[in-house]
Amino acid sequence: MNYKWKNFEVNFIDSPGYMDFMAQTLSTIKVVDGILLVIDVKSGLQAATERIIEYIKQNQKPVFCIINKLDQENVSYASSVDEIKNNTGLNIVPITIPLSEGEKFSSVIDLLQNEQFNYKDGIFYGAKKRR
């Protein structure tokens, strides 16, 4: 999949995070400029993800993390961020934070733009500036 942004063309290469596909994932990391990791908030860091992170650290690539499934019950965004920091040694700086968690999850704040995005039926709706 590719995406055009300003005068740039951004290509997304999907690599599964399963041990069965580790060779393909590590090969992909060699040729990309940056990595987007999707981490399931309930499952946390899996063995395959930890291996991928160690490889990324050896190859000095910028990494972005998405913590997925924040609308599930009994989840903690803060605990997930702490787990990632403590178990990987990555210097993680959140750029969005949820206003609530679990079944009450309904909004995130974009800390860079100071905007709130509301979540309903699996979709984020409109931004409004925060005070």
PyMOL CGO cylinders between C-alpha atoms (Angstrom):
from pymol import cmd
from pymol.cgo import CYLINDER

trace = [
    CYLINDER, 0.00, 0.00, 0.00, 1.31, 3.46, -0.74, 0.3, 1, 1, 1, 1, 1, 1,
    CYLINDER, 1.31, 3.46, -0.74, 0.31, 6.92, 0.34, 0.3, 1, 1, 1, 1, 1, 1,
    CYLINDER, 0.31, 6.92, 0.34, 1.21, 10.35, -0.99, 0.3, 1, 1, 1, 1, 1, 1,
    CYLINDER, 1.21, 10.35, -0.99, 2.04, 13.06, 1.51, 0.3, 1, 1, 1, 1, 1, 1,
    CYLINDER, 2.04, 13.06, 1.51, 3.16, 16.47, 0.29, 0.3, 1, 1, 1, 1, 1, 1,
    CYLINDER, 3.16, 16.47, 0.29, 5.92, 15.66, -2.24, 0.3, 1, 1, 1, 1, 1, 1,
    CYLINDER, 5.92, 15.66, -2.24, 6.65, 12.25, -0.77, 0.3, 1, 1, 1, 1, 1, 1,
    CYLINDER, 6.65, 12.25, -0.77, 5.46, 8.78, -1.55, 0.3, 1, 1, 1, 1, 1, 1,
    CYLINDER, 5.46, 8.78, -1.55, 5.14, 6.58, 1.53, 0.3, 1, 1, 1, 1, 1, 1,
    CYLINDER, 5.14, 6.58, 1.53, 5.05, 2.82, 1.07, 0.3, 1, 1, 1, 1, 1, 1,
    CYLINDER, 5.05, 2.82, 1.07, 3.68, 0.54, 3.76, 0.3, 1, 1, 1, 1, 1, 1,
    CYLINDER, 3.68, 0.54, 3.76, 5.04, -3.00, 3.89, 0.3, 1, 1, 1, 1, 1, 1,
    CYLINDER, 5.04, -3.00, 3.89, 3.05, -5.34, 6.11, 0.3, 1, 1, 1, 1, 1, 1,
    CYLINDER, 3.05, -5.34, 6.11, 5.09, -7.99, 7.89, 0.3, 1, 1, 1, 1, 1, 1,
    CYLINDER, 5.09, -7.99, 7.89, 3.36, -10.38, 10.27, 0.3, 1, 1, 1, 1, 1, 1,
    CYLINDER, 3.36, -10.38, 10.27, 4.72, -10.43, 13.79, 0.3, 1, 1, 1, 1, 1, 1,
    CYLINDER, 4.72, -10.43, 13.79, 4.54, -14.20, 14.15, 0.3, 1, 1, 1, 1, 1, 1,
    CYLINDER, 4.54, -14.20, 14.15, 7.55, -16.44, 14.69, 0.3, 1, 1, 1, 1, 1, 1,
    CYLINDER, 7.55, -16.44, 14.69, 6.61, -18.39, 11.53, 0.3, 1, 1, 1, 1, 1, 1,
    CYLINDER, 6.61, -18.39, 11.53, 7.39, -15.28, 9.46, 0.3, 1, 1, 1, 1, 1, 1,
    CYLINDER, 7.39, -15.28, 9.46, 10.39, -13.98, 11.41, 0.3, 1, 1, 1, 1, 1, 1,
    CYLINDER, 10.39, -13.98, 11.41, 12.86, -14.31, 8.52, 0.3, 1, 1, 1, 1, 1, 1,
    CYLINDER, 12.86, -14.31, 8.52, 10.61, -12.26, 6.21, 0.3, 1, 1, 1, 1, 1, 1,
    CYLINDER, 10.61, -12.26, 6.21, 10.02, -9.63, 8.90, 0.3, 1, 1, 1, 1, 1, 1,
    CYLINDER, 10.02, -9.63, 8.90, 13.73, -9.23, 9.67, 0.3, 1, 1, 1, 1, 1, 1,
    CYLINDER, 13.73, -9.23, 9.67, 14.49, -8.98, 5.94, 0.3, 1, 1, 1, 1, 1, 1,
    CYLINDER, 14.49, -8.98, 5.94, 11.87, -6.28, 5.57, 0.3, 1, 1, 1, 1, 1, 1,
    CYLINDER, 11.87, -6.28, 5.57, 13.37, -4.28, 8.45, 0.3, 1, 1, 1, 1, 1, 1,
    CYLINDER, 13.37, -4.28, 8.45, 16.68, -4.12, 6.56, 0.3, 1, 1, 1, 1, 1, 1,
    CYLINDER, 16.68, -4.12, 6.56, 15.14, -2.20, 3.64, 0.3, 1, 1, 1, 1, 1, 1,
    CYLINDER, 15.14, -2.20, 3.64, 12.68, 0.18, 5.33, 0.3, 1, 1, 1, 1, 1, 1,
    CYLINDER, 12.68, 0.18, 5.33, 13.30, 3.67, 6.70, 0.3, 1, 1, 1, 1, 1, 1,
    CYLINDER, 13.30, 3.67, 6.70, 11.07, 3.30, 9.76, 0.3, 1, 1, 1, 1, 1, 1,
    CYLINDER, 11.07, 3.30, 9.76, 8.98, 0.75, 11.60, 0.3, 1, 1, 1, 1, 1, 1,
    CYLINDER, 8.98, 0.75, 11.60, 5.42, 0.86, 12.91, 0.3, 1, 1, 1, 1, 1, 1,
    CYLINDER, 5.42, 0.86, 12.91, 4.80, -1.74, 15.61, 0.3, 1, 1, 1, 1, 1, 1,
    CYLINDER, 4.80, -1.74, 15.61, 1.23, -2.65, 16.53, 0.3, 1, 1, 1, 1, 1, 1,
    CYLINDER, 1.23, -2.65, 16.53, 1.00, -4.01, 20.06, 0.3, 1, 1, 1, 1, 1, 1,
    CYLINDER, 1.00, -4.01, 20.06, -2.16, -5.61, 21.42, 0.3, 1, 1, 1, 1, 1, 1,
    CYLINDER, -2.16, -5.61, 21.42, -2.91, -3.98, 24.78, 0.3, 1, 1, 1, 1, 1, 1,
    CYLINDER, -2.91, -3.98, 24.78, -4.28, -7.25, 26.21, 0.3, 1, 1, 1, 1, 1, 1,
    CYLINDER, -4.28, -7.25, 26.21, -1.51, -9.56, 24.98, 0.3, 1, 1, 1, 1, 1, 1,
    CYLINDER, -1.51, -9.56, 24.98, 1.31, -7.12, 25.62, 0.3, 1, 1, 1, 1, 1, 1,
    CYLINDER, 1.31, -7.12, 25.62, 4.74, -7.87, 24.24, 0.3, 1, 1, 1, 1, 1, 1,
    CYLINDER, 4.74, -7.87, 24.24, 4.99, -11.27, 22.62, 0.3, 1, 1, 1, 1, 1, 1,
    CYLINDER, 4.99, -11.27, 22.62, 8.24, -13.21, 22.12, 0.3, 1, 1, 1, 1, 1, 1,
    CYLINDER, 8.24, -13.21, 22.12, 8.22, -12.41, 18.40, 0.3, 1, 1, 1, 1, 1, 1,
    CYLINDER, 8.22, -12.41, 18.40, 7.76, -8.69, 19.07, 0.3, 1, 1, 1, 1, 1, 1,
    CYLINDER, 7.76, -8.69, 19.07, 10.64, -8.68, 21.56, 0.3, 1, 1, 1, 1, 1, 1,
    CYLINDER, 10.64, -8.68, 21.56, 12.88, -10.36, 18.99, 0.3, 1, 1, 1, 1, 1, 1,
    CYLINDER, 12.88, -10.36, 18.99, 11.87, -7.81, 16.35, 0.3, 1, 1, 1, 1, 1, 1,
    CYLINDER, 11.87, -7.81, 16.35, 12.60, -4.95, 18.77, 0.3, 1, 1, 1, 1, 1, 1,
    CYLINDER, 12.60, -4.95, 18.77, 16.07, -6.34, 19.53, 0.3, 1, 1, 1, 1, 1, 1,
    CYLINDER, 16.07, -6.34, 19.53, 16.78, -6.52, 15.81, 0.3, 1, 1, 1, 1, 1, 1,
    CYLINDER, 16.78, -6.52, 15.81, 15.53, -2.96, 15.33, 0.3, 1, 1, 1, 1, 1, 1,
    CYLINDER, 15.53, -2.96, 15.33, 17.82, -1.72, 18.10, 0.3, 1, 1, 1, 1, 1, 1,
    CYLINDER, 17.82, -1.72, 18.10, 20.81, -3.35, 16.37, 0.3, 1, 1, 1, 1, 1, 1,
    CYLINDER, 20.81, -3.35, 16.37, 19.84, -1.75, 13.04, 0.3, 1, 1, 1, 1, 1, 1,
    CYLINDER, 19.84, -1.75, 13.04, 19.04, 1.74, 14.36, 0.3, 1, 1, 1, 1, 1, 1,
    CYLINDER, 19.04, 1.74, 14.36, 15.67, 2.38, 12.77, 0.3, 1, 1, 1, 1, 1, 1,
    CYLINDER, 15.67, 2.38, 12.77, 13.06, 4.84, 14.00, 0.3, 1, 1, 1, 1, 1, 1,
    CYLINDER, 13.06, 4.84, 14.00, 10.13, 3.05, 15.62, 0.3, 1, 1, 1, 1, 1, 1,
    CYLINDER, 10.13, 3.05, 15.62, 6.52, 4.09, 16.14, 0.3, 1, 1, 1, 1, 1, 1,
    CYLINDER, 6.52, 4.09, 16.14, 4.20, 2.02, 18.32, 0.3, 1, 1, 1, 1, 1, 1,
    CYLINDER, 4.20, 2.02, 18.32, 0.45, 1.73, 18.19, 0.3, 1, 1, 1, 1, 1, 1,
    CYLINDER, 0.45, 1.73, 18.19, -1.20, 0.23, 21.23, 0.3, 1, 1, 1, 1, 1, 1,
    CYLINDER, -1.20, 0.23, 21.23, -4.23, -1.50, 19.80, 0.3, 1, 1, 1, 1, 1, 1,
    CYLINDER, -4.23, -1.50, 19.80, -7.59, -2.59, 21.25, 0.3, 1, 1, 1, 1, 1, 1,
    CYLINDER, -7.59, -2.59, 21.25, -7.90, 0.05, 23.97, 0.3, 1, 1, 1, 1, 1, 1,
    CYLINDER, -7.90, 0.05, 23.97, -11.67, -0.46, 23.90, 0.3, 1, 1, 1, 1, 1, 1,
    CYLINDER, -11.67, -0.46, 23.90, -11.36, -3.94, 25.44, 0.3, 1, 1, 1, 1, 1, 1,
    CYLINDER, -11.36, -3.94, 25.44, -12.29, -4.48, 29.08, 0.3, 1, 1, 1, 1, 1, 1,
    CYLINDER, -12.29, -4.48, 29.08, -9.66, -4.58, 31.83, 0.3, 1, 1, 1, 1, 1, 1,
    CYLINDER, -9.66, -4.58, 31.83, -6.89, -2.82, 29.88, 0.3, 1, 1, 1, 1, 1, 1,
    CYLINDER, -6.89, -2.82, 29.88, -4.44, -0.18, 30.97, 0.3, 1, 1, 1, 1, 1, 1,
    CYLINDER, -4.44, -0.18, 30.97, -2.74, 2.18, 28.54, 0.3, 1, 1, 1, 1, 1, 1,
    CYLINDER, -2.74, 2.18, 28.54, -0.25, 3.40, 31.17, 0.3, 1, 1, 1, 1, 1, 1,
    CYLINDER, -0.25, 3.40, 31.17, 0.70, -0.16, 32.15, 0.3, 1, 1, 1, 1, 1, 1,
    CYLINDER, 0.70, -0.16, 32.15, 1.21, -1.06, 28.49, 0.3, 1, 1, 1, 1, 1, 1,
    CYLINDER, 1.21, -1.06, 28.49, 3.50, 1.91, 27.90, 0.3, 1, 1, 1, 1, 1, 1,
    CYLINDER, 3.50, 1.91, 27.90, 5.46, 1.06, 31.07, 0.3, 1, 1, 1, 1, 1, 1,
    CYLINDER, 5.46, 1.06, 31.07, 5.75, -2.60, 29.99, 0.3, 1, 1, 1, 1, 1, 1,
    CYLINDER, 5.75, -2.60, 29.99, 7.11, -1.60, 26.60, 0.3, 1, 1, 1, 1, 1, 1,
    CYLINDER, 7.11, -1.60, 26.60, 9.61, 0.85, 28.13, 0.3, 1, 1, 1, 1, 1, 1,
    CYLINDER, 9.61, 0.85, 28.13, 10.77, -1.54, 30.86, 0.3, 1, 1, 1, 1, 1, 1,
    CYLINDER, 10.77, -1.54, 30.86, 11.02, -4.68, 28.71, 0.3, 1, 1, 1, 1, 1, 1,
    CYLINDER, 11.02, -4.68, 28.71, 12.58, -3.16, 25.60, 0.3, 1, 1, 1, 1, 1, 1,
    CYLINDER, 12.58, -3.16, 25.60, 14.69, -0.24, 26.74, 0.3, 1, 1, 1, 1, 1, 1,
    CYLINDER, 14.69, -0.24, 26.74, 13.06, 1.89, 24.04, 0.3, 1, 1, 1, 1, 1, 1,
    CYLINDER, 13.06, 1.89, 24.04, 12.65, 5.57, 24.81, 0.3, 1, 1, 1, 1, 1, 1,
    CYLINDER, 12.65, 5.57, 24.81, 8.92, 5.81, 24.22, 0.3, 1, 1, 1, 1, 1, 1,
    CYLINDER, 8.92, 5.81, 24.22, 7.24, 9.20, 24.07, 0.3, 1, 1, 1, 1, 1, 1,
    CYLINDER, 7.24, 9.20, 24.07, 3.45, 9.04, 23.69, 0.3, 1, 1, 1, 1, 1, 1,
    CYLINDER, 3.45, 9.04, 23.69, 2.00, 11.43, 21.15, 0.3, 1, 1, 1, 1, 1, 1,
    CYLINDER, 2.00, 11.43, 21.15, -1.59, 10.43, 21.82, 0.3, 1, 1, 1, 1, 1, 1,
    CYLINDER, -1.59, 10.43, 21.82, -3.22, 9.35, 25.06, 0.3, 1, 1, 1, 1, 1, 1,
    CYLINDER, -3.22, 9.35, 25.06, -6.68, 7.95, 25.74, 0.3, 1, 1, 1, 1, 1, 1,
    CYLINDER, -6.68, 7.95, 25.74, -9.08, 9.92, 27.93, 0.3, 1, 1, 1, 1, 1, 1,
    CYLINDER, -9.08, 9.92, 27.93, -10.56, 6.68, 29.27, 0.3, 1, 1, 1, 1, 1, 1,
    CYLINDER, -10.56, 6.68, 29.27, -9.87, 2.97, 28.97, 0.3, 1, 1, 1, 1, 1, 1,
    CYLINDER, -9.87, 2.97, 28.97, -11.66, -0.31, 28.51, 0.3, 1, 1, 1, 1, 1, 1,
    CYLINDER, -11.66, -0.31, 28.51, -15.34, -0.29, 27.72, 0.3, 1, 1, 1, 1, 1, 1,
    CYLINDER, -15.34, -0.29, 27.72, -15.45, 3.46, 28.50, 0.3, 1, 1, 1, 1, 1, 1,
    CYLINDER, -15.45, 3.46, 28.50, -12.85, 4.24, 25.80, 0.3, 1, 1, 1, 1, 1, 1,
    CYLINDER, -12.85, 4.24, 25.80, -14.25, 7.05, 23.68, 0.3, 1, 1, 1, 1, 1, 1,
    CYLINDER, -14.25, 7.05, 23.68, -11.55, 9.66, 22.95, 0.3, 1, 1, 1, 1, 1, 1,
    CYLINDER, -11.55, 9.66, 22.95, -7.86, 10.26, 22.50, 0.3, 1, 1, 1, 1, 1, 1,
    CYLINDER, -7.86, 10.26, 22.50, -5.84, 13.43, 22.82, 0.3, 1, 1, 1, 1, 1, 1,
    CYLINDER, -5.84, 13.43, 22.82, -3.24, 14.26, 20.19, 0.3, 1, 1, 1, 1, 1, 1,
    CYLINDER, -3.24, 14.26, 20.19, -0.56, 15.84, 22.39, 0.3, 1, 1, 1, 1, 1, 1,
    CYLINDER, -0.56, 15.84, 22.39, 1.28, 17.40, 19.45, 0.3, 1, 1, 1, 1, 1, 1,
    CYLINDER, 1.28, 17.40, 19.45, -1.75, 19.21, 18.02, 0.3, 1, 1, 1, 1, 1, 1,
    CYLINDER, -1.75, 19.21, 18.02, -3.62, 19.56, 21.32, 0.3, 1, 1, 1, 1, 1, 1,
    CYLINDER, -3.62, 19.56, 21.32, -6.74, 18.08, 19.72, 0.3, 1, 1, 1, 1, 1, 1,
    CYLINDER, -6.74, 18.08, 19.72, -9.29, 15.56, 20.91, 0.3, 1, 1, 1, 1, 1, 1,
    CYLINDER, -9.29, 15.56, 20.91, -10.55, 12.80, 18.61, 0.3, 1, 1, 1, 1, 1, 1,
    CYLINDER, -10.55, 12.80, 18.61, -13.74, 10.98, 19.56, 0.3, 1, 1, 1, 1, 1, 1,
    CYLINDER, -13.74, 10.98, 19.56, -14.13, 7.26, 18.90, 0.3, 1, 1, 1, 1, 1, 1,
    CYLINDER, -14.13, 7.26, 18.90, -17.45, 5.63, 18.09, 0.3, 1, 1, 1, 1, 1, 1,
    CYLINDER, -17.45, 5.63, 18.09, -18.32, 2.39, 16.31, 0.3, 1, 1, 1, 1, 1, 1,
    CYLINDER, -18.32, 2.39, 16.31, -14.68, 1.73, 15.41, 0.3, 1, 1, 1, 1, 1, 1,
    CYLINDER, -14.68, 1.73, 15.41, -14.07, 5.16, 13.83, 0.3, 1, 1, 1, 1, 1, 1,
    CYLINDER, -14.07, 5.16, 13.83, -12.39, 8.33, 15.09, 0.3, 1, 1, 1, 1, 1, 1,
    CYLINDER, -12.39, 8.33, 15.09, -14.41, 11.47, 14.44, 0.3, 1, 1, 1, 1, 1, 1,
    CYLINDER, -14.41, 11.47, 14.44, -13.39, 15.11, 14.06, 0.3, 1, 1, 1, 1, 1, 1,
    CYLINDER, -13.39, 15.11, 14.06, -10.86, 16.98, 16.03, 0.3, 1, 1, 1, 1, 1, 1,
    CYLINDER, -10.86, 16.98, 16.03, -11.53, 19.73, 18.48, 0.3, 1, 1, 1, 1, 1, 1,
    CYLINDER, -11.53, 19.73, 18.48, -8.90, 21.89, 20.13, 0.3, 1, 1, 1, 1, 1, 1,
    CYLINDER, -8.90, 21.89, 20.13, -8.30, 21.31, 23.82, 0.3, 1, 1, 1, 1, 1, 1,
    CYLINDER, -8.30, 21.31, 23.82, -7.84, 24.15, 26.26, 0.3, 1, 1, 1, 1, 1, 1,
]
cmd.load_cgo(trace, "trace")
